[in-house]
Amino acid sequence: MIALSVVLFLNAAFNAVVWPQFYKRVAHDPRARDENGKATAFLKVHAVLIAIALVLALVSVLAGVAALTGAL
C-alpha cells in the first residue's frame, strides 16, 4: 500500500502545483475576457476543469492517507 500512497501523493502534488499556475496563464489570455471585461466561456470552462483537477488532488491525498493507515 505504500506504493499506492506514493502514487496518490505524487498525483496530488502535481495537480496542486501545475493547475494553479495554468489558471494564471489562462486568466491573462486575451480570450479570457470580452471587450467589456466579462469572463468568456474560455475562462469559465478552464476554471471548471482546474477546479475538478484540484478536487481530484484532494481526493488523492485522502485516498493516500487511507491507504497508509489501512483504511482501504
Phi and psi in radians as a Rosetta constraint file:
Dihedral C 1 N 2 CA 2 C 2 CIRCULARHARMONIC -1.156 0.35
Dihedral N 2 CA 2 C 2 N 3 CIRCULARHARMONIC -0.701 0.35
Dihedral C 2 N 3 CA 3 C 3 CIRCULARHARMONIC -1.099 0.35
Dihedral N 3 CA 3 C 3 N 4 CIRCULARHARMONIC -0.717 0.35
Dihedral C 3 N 4 CA 4 C 4 CIRCULARHARMONIC -1.074 0.35
Dihedral N 4 CA 4 C 4 N 5 CIRCULARHARMONIC -0.786 0.35
Dihedral C 4 N 5 CA 5 C 5 CIRCULARHARMONIC -1.065 0.35
Dihedral N 5 CA 5 C 5 N 6 CIRCULARHARMONIC -0.734 0.35
Dihedral C 5 N 6 CA 6 C 6 CIRCULARHARMONIC -1.077 0.35
Dihedral N 6 CA 6 C 6 N 7 CIRCULARHARMONIC -0.796 0.35
Dihedral C 6 N 7 CA 7 C 7 CIRCULARHARMONIC -1.071 0.35
Dihedral N 7 CA 7 C 7 N 8 CIRCULARHARMONIC -0.766 0.35
Dihedral C 7 N 8 CA 8 C 8 CIRCULARHARMONIC -1.133 0.35
Dihedral N 8 CA 8 C 8 N 9 CIRCULARHARMONIC -0.720 0.35
Dihedral C 8 N 9 CA 9 C 9 CIRCULARHARMONIC -1.178 0.35
Dihedral N 9 CA 9 C 9 N 10 CIRCULARHARMONIC -0.664 0.35
Dihedral C 9 N 10 CA 10 C 10 CIRCULARHARMONIC -1.126 0.35
Dihedral N 10 CA 10 C 10 N 11 CIRCULARHARMONIC -0.714 0.35
Dihedral C 10 N 11 CA 11 C 11 CIRCULARHARMONIC -1.069 0.35
Dihedral N 11 CA 11 C 11 N 12 CIRCULARHARMONIC -0.792 0.35
Dihedral C 11 N 12 CA 12 C 12 CIRCULARHARMONIC -1.101 0.35
Dihedral N 12 CA 12 C 12 N 13 CIRCULARHARMONIC -0.762 0.35
Dihedral C 12 N 13 CA 13 C 13 CIRCULARHARMONIC -1.099 0.35
Dihedral N 13 CA 13 C 13 N 14 CIRCULARHARMONIC -0.775 0.35
Dihedral C 13 N 14 CA 14 C 14 CIRCULARHARMONIC -1.005 0.35
Dihedral N 14 CA 14 C 14 N 15 CIRCULARHARMONIC -0.878 0.35
Dihedral C 14 N 15 CA 15 C 15 CIRCULARHARMONIC -1.082 0.35
Dihedral N 15 CA 15 C 15 N 16 CIRCULARHARMONIC -0.707 0.35
Dihedral C 15 N 16 CA 16 C 16 CIRCULARHARMONIC -1.221 0.35
Dihedral N 16 CA 16 C 16 N 17 CIRCULARHARMONIC -0.490 0.35
Dihedral C 16 N 17 CA 17 C 17 CIRCULARHARMONIC -1.547 0.35
Dihedral N 17 CA 17 C 17 N 18 CIRCULARHARMONIC -0.804 0.35
Dihedral C 17 N 18 CA 18 C 18 CIRCULARHARMONIC -1.350 0.35
Dihedral N 18 CA 18 C 18 N 19 CIRCULARHARMONIC -0.848 0.35
Dihedral C 18 N 19 CA 19 C 19 CIRCULARHARMONIC -1.169 0.35
Dihedral N 19 CA 19 C 19 N 20 CIRCULARHARMONIC -0.683 0.35
Dihedral C 19 N 20 CA 20 C 20 CIRCULARHARMONIC -1.086 0.35
Dihedral N 20 CA 20 C 20 N 21 CIRCULARHARMONIC -0.642 0.35
Dihedral C 20 N 21 CA 21 C 21 CIRCULARHARMONIC -1.138 0.35
Dihedral N 21 CA 21 C 21 N 22 CIRCULARHARMONIC -0.688 0.35
Dihedral C 21 N 22 CA 22 C 22 CIRCULARHARMONIC -1.112 0.35
Dihedral N 22 CA 22 C 22 N 23 CIRCULARHARMONIC -0.686 0.35
Dihedral C 22 N 23 CA 23 C 23 CIRCULARHARMONIC -1.060 0.35
Dihedral N 23 CA 23 C 23 N 24 CIRCULARHARMONIC -0.688 0.35
Dihedral C 23 N 24 CA 24 C 24 CIRCULARHARMONIC -1.033 0.35
Dihedral N 24 CA 24 C 24 N 25 CIRCULARHARMONIC -0.725 0.35
Dihedral C 24 N 25 CA 25 C 25 CIRCULARHARMONIC -1.177 0.35
Dihedral N 25 CA 25 C 25 N 26 CIRCULARHARMONIC -0.741 0.35
Dihedral C 25 N 26 CA 26 C 26 CIRCULARHARMONIC -1.134 0.35
Dihedral N 26 CA 26 C 26 N 27 CIRCULARHARMONIC -0.723 0.35
Dihedral C 26 N 27 CA 27 C 27 CIRCULARHARMONIC -1.127 0.35
Dihedral N 27 CA 27 C 27 N 28 CIRCULARHARMONIC -0.503 0.35
Dihedral C 27 N 28 CA 28 C 28 CIRCULARHARMONIC -1.626 0.35
Dihedral N 28 CA 28 C 28 N 29 CIRCULARHARMONIC -0.021 0.35
Dihedral C 28 N 29 CA 29 C 29 CIRCULARHARMONIC -1.208 0.35
Dihedral N 29 CA 29 C 29 N 30 CIRCULARHARMONIC 2.445 0.35
Dihedral C 29 N 30 CA 30 C 30 CIRCULARHARMONIC -1.033 0.35
Dihedral N 30 CA 30 C 30 N 31 CIRCULARHARMONIC -0.432 0.35
Dihedral C 30 N 31 CA 31 C 31 CIRCULARHARMONIC -1.368 0.35
Dihedral N 31 CA 31 C 31 N 32 CIRCULARHARMONIC -0.140 0.35
Dihedral C 31 N 32 CA 32 C 32 CIRCULARHARMONIC -1.307 0.35
Dihedral N 32 CA 32 C 32 N 33 CIRCULARHARMONIC -0.448 0.35
Dihedral C 32 N 33 CA 33 C 33 CIRCULARHARMONIC -2.325 0.35
Dihedral N 33 CA 33 C 33 N 34 CIRCULARHARMONIC 2.568 0.35
Dihedral C 33 N 34 CA 34 C 34 CIRCULARHARMONIC -1.476 0.35
Dihedral N 34 CA 34 C 34 N 35 CIRCULARHARMONIC -3.051 0.35
Dihedral C 34 N 35 CA 35 C 35 CIRCULARHARMONIC -1.140 0.35
Dihedral N 35 CA 35 C 35 N 36 CIRCULARHARMONIC -0.319 0.35
Dihedral C 35 N 36 CA 36 C 36 CIRCULARHARMONIC -1.656 0.35
Dihedral N 36 CA 36 C 36 N 37 CIRCULARHARMONIC 0.018 0.35
Dihedral C 36 N 37 CA 37 C 37 CIRCULARHARMONIC 1.502 0.35
Dihedral N 37 CA 37 C 37 N 38 CIRCULARHARMONIC 0.099 0.35
Dihedral C 37 N 38 CA 38 C 38 CIRCULARHARMONIC -1.442 0.35
Dihedral N 38 CA 38 C 38 N 39 CIRCULARHARMONIC 2.557 0.35
Dihedral C 38 N 39 CA 39 C 39 CIRCULARHARMONIC -1.096 0.35
Dihedral N 39 CA 39 C 39 N 40 CIRCULARHARMONIC 2.389 0.35
Dihedral C 39 N 40 CA 40 C 40 CIRCULARHARMONIC -1.649 0.35
Dihedral N 40 CA 40 C 40 N 41 CIRCULARHARMONIC 3.023 0.35
Dihedral C 40 N 41 CA 41 C 41 CIRCULARHARMONIC -1.054 0.35
Dihedral N 41 CA 41 C 41 N 42 CIRCULARHARMONIC -0.591 0.35
Dihedral C 41 N 42 CA 42 C 42 CIRCULARHARMONIC -0.966 0.35
Dihedral N 42 CA 42 C 42 N 43 CIRCULARHARMONIC -0.858 0.35
Dihedral C 42 N 43 CA 43 C 43 CIRCULARHARMONIC -1.228 0.35
Dihedral N 43 CA 43 C 43 N 44 CIRCULARHARMONIC -0.742 0.35
Dihedral C 43 N 44 CA 44 C 44 CIRCULARHARMONIC -1.114 0.35
Dihedral N 44 CA 44 C 44 N 45 CIRCULARHARMONIC -0.769 0.35
Dihedral C 44 N 45 CA 45 C 45 CIRCULARHARMONIC -1.118 0.35
Dihedral N 45 CA 45 C 45 N 46 CIRCULARHARMONIC -0.777 0.35
Dihedral C 45 N 46 CA 46 C 46 CIRCULARHARMONIC -1.151 0.35
Dihedral N 46 CA 46 C 46 N 47 CIRCULARHARMONIC -0.660 0.35
Dihedral C 46 N 47 CA 47 C 47 CIRCULARHARMONIC -1.091 0.35
Dihedral N 47 CA 47 C 47 N 48 CIRCULARHARMONIC -0.717 0.35
Dihedral C 47 N 48 CA 48 C 48 CIRCULARHARMONIC -1.141 0.35
Dihedral N 48 CA 48 C 48 N 49 CIRCULARHARMONIC -0.783 0.35
Dihedral C 48 N 49 CA 49 C 49 CIRCULARHARMONIC -1.085 0.35
Dihedral N 49 CA 49 C 49 N 50 CIRCULARHARMONIC -0.704 0.35
Dihedral C 49 N 50 CA 50 C 50 CIRCULARHARMONIC -1.195 0.35
Dihedral N 50 CA 50 C 50 N 51 CIRCULARHARMONIC -0.695 0.35
Dihedral C 50 N 51 CA 51 C 51 CIRCULARHARMONIC -1.067 0.35
Dihedral N 51 CA 51 C 51 N 52 CIRCULARHARMONIC -0.727 0.35
Dihedral C 51 N 52 CA 52 C 52 CIRCULARHARMONIC -1.092 0.35
Dihedral N 52 CA 52 C 52 N 53 CIRCULARHARMONIC -0.742 0.35
Dihedral C 52 N 53 CA 53 C 53 CIRCULARHARMONIC -1.086 0.35
Dihedral N 53 CA 53 C 53 N 54 CIRCULARHARMONIC -0.658 0.35
Dihedral C 53 N 54 CA 54 C 54 CIRCULARHARMONIC -1.277 0.35
Dihedral N 54 CA 54 C 54 N 55 CIRCULARHARMONIC -0.589 0.35
Dihedral C 54 N 55 CA 55 C 55 CIRCULARHARMONIC -1.147 0.35
Dihedral N 55 CA 55 C 55 N 56 CIRCULARHARMONIC -0.723 0.35
Dihedral C 55 N 56 CA 56 C 56 CIRCULARHARMONIC -1.104 0.35
Dihedral N 56 CA 56 C 56 N 57 CIRCULARHARMONIC -0.579 0.35
Dihedral C 56 N 57 CA 57 C 57 CIRCULARHARMONIC -1.114 0.35
Dihedral N 57 CA 57 C 57 N 58 CIRCULARHARMONIC -0.758 0.35
Dihedral C 57 N 58 CA 58 C 58 CIRCULARHARMONIC -1.102 0.35
Dihedral N 58 CA 58 C 58 N 59 CIRCULARHARMONIC -0.748 0.35
Dihedral C 58 N 59 CA 59 C 59 CIRCULARHARMONIC -1.089 0.35
Dihedral N 59 CA 59 C 59 N 60 CIRCULARHARMONIC -0.671 0.35
Dihedral C 59 N 60 CA 60 C 60 CIRCULARHARMONIC -1.116 0.35
Dihedral N 60 CA 60 C 60 N 61 CIRCULARHARMONIC -0.723 0.35
Dihedral C 60 N 61 CA 61 C 61 CIRCULARHARMONIC -1.100 0.35
Dihedral N 61 CA 61 C 61 N 62 CIRCULARHARMONIC -0.808 0.35
Dihedral C 61 N 62 CA 62 C 62 CIRCULARHARMONIC -1.097 0.35
Dihedral N 62 CA 62 C 62 N 63 CIRCULARHARMONIC -0.731 0.35
Dihedral C 62 N 63 CA 63 C 63 CIRCULARHARMONIC -1.182 0.35
Dihedral N 63 CA 63 C 63 N 64 CIRCULARHARMONIC -0.629 0.35
Dihedral C 63 N 64 CA 64 C 64 CIRCULARHARMONIC -1.133 0.35
Dihedral N 64 CA 64 C 64 N 65 CIRCULARHARMONIC -0.727 0.35
Dihedral C 64 N 65 CA 65 C 65 CIRCULARHARMONIC -1.154 0.35
Dihedral N 65 CA 65 C 65 N 66 CIRCULARHARMONIC -0.734 0.35
Dihedral C 65 N 66 CA 66 C 66 CIRCULARHARMONIC -1.088 0.35
Dihedral N 66 CA 66 C 66 N 67 CIRCULARHARMONIC -0.672 0.35
Dihedral C 66 N 67 CA 67 C 67 CIRCULARHARMONIC -1.158 0.35
Dihedral N 67 CA 67 C 67 N 68 CIRCULARHARMONIC -0.695 0.35
Dihedral C 67 N 68 CA 68 C 68 CIRCULARHARMONIC -1.177 0.35
Dihedral N 68 CA 68 C 68 N 69 CIRCULARHARMONIC -0.629 0.35
Dihedral C 68 N 69 CA 69 C 69 CIRCULARHARMONIC -1.523 0.35
Dihedral N 69 CA 69 C 69 N 70 CIRCULARHARMONIC -0.073 0.35
Dihedral C 69 N 70 CA 70 C 70 CIRCULARHARMONIC 1.436 0.35
Dihedral N 70 CA 70 C 70 N 71 CIRCULARHARMONIC 0.270 0.35
Dihedral C 70 N 71 CA 71 C 71 CIRCULARHARMONIC -1.388 0.35
Dihedral N 71 CA 71 C 71 N 72 CIRCULARHARMONIC -0.191 0.35
